[in-house]
Amino acid sequence: MNWSTVEVARVRGQSRLITCHNRQPLKLLNPKSPTPACHVVLSSYGGGMVAGDAIRLRVHVEVGARLFVSTQANTKIFKSTDGAVAEQHVAGTVAADALAVVFPDPVVLQAASRYRQIQHWQLHPAATLLLVDWFHSGRMDQGEKFAFTSLHSELRVHRGEKLVLLDKLSFEPEHHIAASPANFAGYQTFFSLYVVGNPESTLFQRLAARLEQQKMPGSTGPHFQISSQECVVAVSRAKDDVFILRAAAHSRAALQPLCEQVLAELAGEEMLGYNPLLRKY
C-alpha cells in the first residue's frame, strides 16, 4: 500500500520538512514560512477526488517542531457512477513539545458522491494537536444540498497509550432526514475543531481559552432560536485534555470570523508565529 509521507524536524532552530514523498492523487507543497514554523499544503490533481481515489498520508512531527497543514482549496468529491468510494486516510504522530495544526478548507460533497475519511493520531503526552474537520452539504452556490450518497468520517487520537478521542460520523441522505433538528437543521456547512494536549501546557491552555471565547451568549436561554441564527457554535471540554468546538452555518462566510479568531491565537510567538492563511482569502 503506497503512502505519501511528511516529516518535520527542528533544524538549527527552525521547523523544516525533512521528508516529503508524494503519491498520486495527492501533491504536497511547502511554501516558505517567515517564522520557524513549517507549512505544508495538500493539493490534488484536478482539485478534488474522483470515485476510487485513495489518499494515504503519514505525518510525523519531531520533538519541539511546529507544523501547519492546510489545503490549496476546497476538496471537491466528485460523483460516483459505479459505487466506488473516494477515501482519505491520515496517520499522524506528534512528539514531545511539538505542535501540529491541521486546518483544511471544507470537503465539498457533490451530488452522487461517496466519501470516507479516517484519521488516526498518536500524541506524546507533552504534544499538542489542533485539528479541523469541515464539510459542505454540496455545491452551495448552485443550490445543491445533501445530494451526495454517503459520508463516513472517523477520528481517533491517543495520548501516550490512552485513547482520549474517538469521533465518528456516518450519514446517507437517502436514509436520513438532513433538515431534521436531530441532524443538520437546515444548515449547509459544518465545522468541527479539536484541541488535544497536556492540560498543564501553555499552548493547550491558550487554545482552550480562545475556544471558550467562541461560546454563544444566551445559547441556553429559553428564547434562543437556533434556526434563526446564521451560525451556531457549541464548545465543550470533553475531557481534561480534550476540547471540542462544533459550528454549523448557512454559508462559509458566516464561519470566517470564527476561523480568524482561532488563527489569530495560532499566530502567537509560542505557536506558529504567524497566520499562514492571512492572505489566502
C-alpha positions in Angstrom: 0.0 0.0 0.0 1.5 3.3 -1.1 1.6 6.2 1.4 2.6 9.8 1.0 4.9 11.0 3.8 5.6 14.2 5.6 8.3 14.5 8.3 9.1 17.7 10.1 12.0 18.3 12.5 13.8 21.1 14.3 16.9 22.0 12.3 19.1 24.9 13.7 16.1 26.3 15.5 13.7 26.1 12.5 11.0 23.5 11.8 11.9 22.1 8.4 10.4 19.5 6.1 13.0 16.7 6.1 10.9 14.1 4.2 8.3 14.8 1.5 7.1 11.9 -0.5 4.1 12.3 -2.9 1.8 9.6 -4.2 -0.9 10.5 -6.7 -3.5 11.8 -6.5 -2.0 13.8 -3.6 0.5 16.6 -4.2 2.4 18.2 -1.3 3.6 21.8 -1.4 5.9 23.5 1.1 5.5 27.3 1.0 8.2 29.3 2.7 7.4 30.4 6.2 8.5 33.7 7.7 8.9 32.1 11.1 10.4 28.9 12.5 7.2 27.0 11.8 6.7 24.7 8.8 3.8 25.0 6.4 2.6 22.1 4.2 -0.2 22.4 1.7 -2.2 19.4 0.5 -3.2 19.7 -3.1 -4.6 17.3 -5.7 -4.7 16.9 -9.5 -8.0 18.3 -10.8 -8.9 20.0 -7.5 -10.6 17.1 -5.9 -11.1 13.3 -5.6 -13.0 11.0 -8.1 -14.6 7.8 -7.1 -11.9 5.2 -6.4 -9.2 7.7 -5.4 -7.4 6.8 -2.2 -5.1 9.3 -0.5 -2.9 7.8 2.3 -0.7 10.2 4.2 1.7 9.7 7.1 2.6 12.8 9.1 5.4 12.8 11.7 6.3 15.9 13.8 9.5 15.5 15.7 10.4 16.9 19.2 9.8 20.6 19.5 8.7 21.2 15.9 5.8 23.3 14.6 3.7 22.1 11.7 0.7 23.8 10.0 -1.1 21.7 7.4 -3.7 23.3 5.1 -5.2 22.6 1.7 -4.9 24.5 -1.5 -8.7 25.0 -1.8 -11.9 23.1 -1.1 -11.6 19.4 -1.6 -14.3 18.5 -4.2 -15.6 15.0 -4.0 -17.0 14.1 -7.5 -19.9 11.8 -8.2 -19.5 8.1 -8.1 -21.1 6.3 -11.1 -20.2 2.7 -10.1 -20.5 2.7 -6.3 -16.8 3.3 -5.8 -15.7 5.5 -2.8 -13.2 8.3 -2.6 -11.1 7.7 0.5 -8.6 9.6 2.6 -6.5 8.1 5.4 -4.2 10.1 7.6 -1.9 8.5 10.2 -0.1 11.1 12.3 2.4 11.1 15.2 3.4 14.2 17.2 6.5 14.1 19.5 7.1 15.8 22.8 6.8 19.6 22.9 5.7 19.6 19.3 2.6 21.3 17.8 0.6 20.0 14.8 -2.2 22.1 13.3 -4.4 20.6 10.6 -6.6 23.4 9.2 -8.1 22.3 5.8 -10.7 24.0 3.6 -14.0 22.3 3.5 -14.7 19.0 1.8 -17.5 19.6 -0.7 -19.7 16.5 -1.3 -21.1 16.8 -4.8 -24.2 15.1 -6.0 -24.0 11.2 -6.0 -20.5 11.3 -4.4 -19.3 8.8 -1.8 -16.5 9.8 0.7 -14.7 8.0 3.5 -12.2 9.7 5.8 -10.1 8.0 8.5 -7.7 9.9 10.8 -5.5 8.3 13.5 -3.2 10.5 15.6 -0.7 9.4 18.2 0.5 12.1 20.5 3.3 12.2 23.1 1.8 13.2 26.4 3.6 16.6 26.1 2.5 17.2 22.4 -0.4 19.4 21.2 -2.8 18.8 18.3 -5.3 21.2 16.8 -7.4 19.6 14.1 -10.2 20.9 11.9 -12.7 18.7 10.1 -15.0 20.7 7.8 -17.6 19.8 5.2 -20.2 21.4 2.9 -23.5 19.7 2.1 -22.9 20.2 -1.6 -22.1 23.0 -4.1 -23.9 25.6 -2.1 -23.5 28.3 -4.8 -25.5 26.1 -7.1 -28.2 25.3 -4.6 -27.0 21.7 -4.1 -28.0 20.4 -0.7 -27.4 16.9 0.6 -27.4 15.3 -2.8 -24.4 13.1 -2.0 -24.8 9.4 -1.5 -22.7 8.7 1.6 -20.2 10.3 4.1 -18.2 8.5 6.7 -15.6 10.2 8.9 -13.7 8.7 11.8 -11.1 10.4 14.1 -9.0 8.7 16.7 -6.5 10.4 18.9 -4.2 8.7 21.5 -2.1 10.5 24.1 0.6 8.1 25.1 -1.1 4.7 25.4 -4.6 6.1 26.1 -7.4 6.7 23.6 -8.7 10.2 24.5 -10.8 11.0 21.5 -13.0 8.9 19.2 -15.4 10.7 16.9 -17.4 9.1 14.2 -20.0 10.3 11.7 -21.8 8.3 9.1 -24.6 9.9 7.0 -26.6 8.8 4.0 -29.2 11.5 2.9 -31.3 8.8 1.2 -31.9 7.1 4.6 -31.9 10.1 6.9 -33.7 13.5 7.1 -30.9 16.0 6.7 -33.1 19.0 7.7 -34.2 17.3 10.9 -33.2 19.2 14.1 -31.6 15.9 15.2 -29.3 16.1 12.2 -28.4 19.3 10.5 -31.5 21.5 11.0 -31.2 23.2 7.6 -27.6 24.3 7.9 -25.2 23.7 5.0 -21.7 23.8 6.3 -20.3 22.0 9.4 -17.1 22.7 11.2 -15.5 20.7 14.0 -12.4 21.7 15.8 -10.5 19.5 18.3 -7.7 20.5 20.6 -5.8 17.7 22.4 -2.8 18.1 24.6 -1.4 18.4 28.1 -3.8 20.4 30.3 -0.8 21.9 32.1 0.9 23.2 29.0 0.7 26.9 28.0 -0.2 26.0 24.4 -3.2 23.9 25.4 -4.4 26.4 27.9 -4.2 29.3 25.4 -6.0 27.4 22.7 -8.7 26.2 25.1 -9.3 29.8 26.4 -9.7 31.0 22.8 -12.3 28.3 22.1 -14.2 29.2 25.3 -14.5 32.7 24.0 -16.4 31.4 21.0 -19.4 30.3 23.1 -22.6 31.9 22.0 -24.1 34.3 24.6 -27.6 33.3 25.7 -27.4 29.9 23.9 -29.0 28.2 26.8 -31.8 30.7 27.3 -35.5 30.0 26.7 -35.8 32.4 23.8 -32.7 31.3 21.9 -33.9 30.1 18.4 -31.3 28.0 16.7 -33.0 28.1 13.3 -32.8 31.9 13.2 -29.0 32.1 13.6 -26.7 32.4 10.6 -24.1 30.5 12.6 -24.4 28.4 15.8 -21.4 27.3 17.9 -21.0 24.9 20.7 -17.8 24.4 22.8 -17.2 21.7 25.3 -14.4 20.3 27.4 -14.9 16.6 26.6 -12.0 15.6 28.9 -9.3 17.3 30.8 -7.0 17.1 27.8 -9.7 17.4 25.0 -11.7 20.5 23.9 -14.2 20.2 21.0 -15.8 23.1 19.1 -18.7 22.4 16.7 -20.2 25.0 14.4 -22.9 25.0 11.7 -23.7 27.8 9.3 -25.7 28.7 6.2 -22.6 29.9 4.4 -18.8 29.7 4.6 -18.6 33.4 5.1 -20.5 33.1 8.4 -17.7 30.8 9.8 -14.9 33.1 8.7 -14.8 35.2 11.9 -14.5 32.1 13.9 -11.6 30.8 11.8 -9.9 34.2 12.1 -10.2 34.1 15.9 -8.5 30.7 16.1 -5.9 31.6 13.5 -5.1 34.8 15.5 -4.3 32.7 18.5 -2.1 30.3 16.5 -0.2 33.4 15.2 1.3 33.8 18.7 5.1 33.6 19.0 4.9 30.4 21.1 2.8 28.7 18.5 3.3 29.4 14.7 4.5 33.0 14.9 2.2 34.0 12.0 -1.1 33.2 10.3 -0.4 31.1 7.3 -3.8 31.8 5.8 -3.8 35.6 6.3 -3.5 36.4 2.6 -5.4 33.4 1.3 -8.9 34.8 1.4 
